[in-house]
């Protein structure tokens, strides 16, 4: 009877620890944190295997899978952040309106408003490339165009 009670207590404690691990893994913000959980789960799994504790071994395997999945999510988020349209365009030198304005006029106080920039674009002073509904700018070409227009 005591053995069964002990098994239930151990099982309940294992469930609590599993839930704590699950929450901690869900809140991991770095791949290194996830790797730490994978190492912990590997250790648990190894010990459970040595003691023929299948329930703990399965729990450890589940924790390891959660940590691996979370690490994969973080890798995907990182990859997506680095391949957003904005990031891809900066690779070939094209940027959005606000970033172009920041690069051409680094000093915010001397920077014209968006409306002035848009008017200059509409008048053909500022070169741009249109992809779908978005306009992209080459800061170098914009600066040269403004200098040429002011010199004329």
C-alpha positions in Angstrom: 0.0 0.0 0.0 2.8 2.5 0.9 4.6 1.6 -2.3 1.5 2.5 -4.3 1.1 5.7 -2.4 4.8 6.6 -3.0 4.3 5.8 -6.7 1.4 8.2 -6.8 3.3 10.9 -5.0 6.3 10.5 -7.3 4.0 10.5 -10.3 2.3 13.7 -9.1 5.6 15.3 -8.5 6.8 14.3 -11.9 3.7 15.8 -13.5 4.3 19.1 -11.6 8.0 19.2 -12.6 7.0 18.4 -16.2 4.5 21.3 -16.2 7.1 23.7 -14.7 9.6 22.6 -17.4 7.0 23.0 -20.1 6.3 26.6 -19.0 10.0 27.4 -18.7 10.6 26.1 -22.2 7.7 28.0 -23.6 9.2 31.2 -22.2 12.8 30.5 -23.5 14.0 33.4 -25.5 17.3 32.0 -26.7 18.4 28.8 -28.4 21.1 28.4 -25.7 18.3 28.3 -23.0 16.6 25.5 -25.1 19.9 23.7 -25.4 20.2 23.8 -21.6 16.8 22.1 -21.3 17.8 19.5 -23.9 20.9 18.7 -21.8 18.8 18.4 -18.6 16.3 16.1 -20.4 19.2 14.0 -21.8 20.5 13.6 -18.2 17.0 12.7 -16.9 16.5 10.2 -19.7 19.9 8.6 -19.0 19.2 8.2 -15.3 15.7 6.9 -15.9 17.0 4.4 -18.3 19.6 3.2 -15.8 16.8 2.7 -13.2 14.3 1.2 -15.7 11.9 4.1 -14.9 9.9 4.2 -18.1 7.6 7.0 -16.9 10.4 9.4 -16.1 12.2 8.3 -19.3 9.1 9.2 -21.4 8.7 12.5 -19.5 12.3 13.4 -20.1 11.9 12.5 -23.8 8.8 14.7 -24.0 10.7 17.6 -22.3 13.6 17.2 -24.8 11.1 17.2 -27.8 9.5 20.4 -26.4 12.9 22.1 -26.1 13.9 21.0 -29.6 10.7 22.4 -31.0 11.1 25.7 -29.1 14.7 26.0 -30.4 13.4 25.3 -33.9 10.7 28.1 -33.5 13.4 30.5 -32.3 15.6 29.6 -35.3 12.6 30.2 -37.6 11.8 33.5 -36.0 15.5 34.6 -36.4 15.5 33.5 -40.0 12.2 35.2 -40.7 13.5 38.4 -39.1 16.5 38.3 -41.3 14.6 37.6 -44.5 11.7 40.1 -44.1 11.0 42.1 -47.3 12.7 45.1 -45.7 15.8 43.1 -44.8 16.0 41.6 -48.3 15.7 45.0 -49.9 18.5 46.5 -47.9 20.8 43.8 -49.2 20.3 45.1 -52.7 20.4 48.7 -51.5 16.7 49.5 -51.5 14.9 50.7 -48.3 11.5 52.0 -47.3 10.5 55.6 -47.1 11.3 56.3 -43.5 14.7 54.5 -43.6 15.6 56.4 -46.8 14.8 59.7 -45.1 16.8 58.7 -42.1 19.8 57.9 -44.2 19.6 60.9 -46.4 18.9 63.3 -43.5 20.5 61.7 -40.4 19.7 64.8 -38.3 16.0 64.5 -37.5 15.7 68.3 -37.1 16.8 69.0 -40.6 14.8 66.2 -42.1 11.7 67.2 -44.2 8.3 65.7 -43.4 7.0 62.6 -45.2 4.6 64.8 -47.1 7.4 66.9 -48.6 9.3 63.7 -49.5 6.1 62.2 -51.1 5.6 65.4 -53.1 9.2 65.3 -54.4 8.6 61.7 -55.4 5.3 62.6 -57.2 7.1 65.5 -59.0 9.7 63.0 -60.3 12.6 64.5 -58.3 13.2 61.4 -56.1 13.8 58.1 -57.9 12.0 55.0 -56.6 11.2 51.4 -57.5 7.7 50.1 -57.1 7.0 46.5 -56.1 3.3 45.9 -55.9 1.9 48.6 -53.6 5.2 49.4 -52.0 7.8 52.0 -53.0 11.5 51.4 -52.4 14.3 53.9 -52.5 18.0 53.8 -52.9 19.3 56.4 -50.4 22.4 57.2 -52.5 20.3 57.8 -55.7 17.8 59.9 -53.7 20.6 62.1 -52.3 22.2 62.5 -55.7 18.8 63.4 -57.2 18.2 66.0 -54.5 21.6 67.5 -54.9 21.2 67.7 -58.7 17.8 69.3 -58.4 19.0 71.9 -55.9 22.0 72.7 -58.1 19.8 73.3 -61.2 
